[in-house]
């Protein structure tokens, strides 16, 4: 799913920033494989967390996303009402295929080009 100049974005609702961080926290199996609840929910095998941004705010708005990397090149493409969410997950150089499993309060909103 790696692809240069693509950002995949999810929006969600969590009870707290700690709950979001727990959902994203990388863990290891006994065999040494890495996973997180996020990766399991969306059947993602690997995420380079150096190309990931995660944000929580009780009052989420587009202004919050202006601090995200490259946001000036993709922010206007996002038409979803952010105000009904409190969390954003952005994976850069990642073209998510769209398969959604076990994603209770998280919506995959799309893949956007960035420069």
Secondary structure as UniProt FT lines:
FT   STRAND          2..12
FT   HELIX           17..24
FT   STRAND          27..28
FT   TURN            30..31
FT   STRAND          34..35
FT   HELIX           37..41
FT   TURN            42..43
FT   HELIX           49..51
FT   STRAND          52..56
FT   TURN            58..59
FT   HELIX           62..65
FT   TURN            66..67
FT   TURN            69..70
FT   HELIX           71..74
FT   HELIX           75..77
FT   HELIX           82..84
FT   STRAND          87..94
FT   TURN            104..105
FT   STRAND          106..113
//
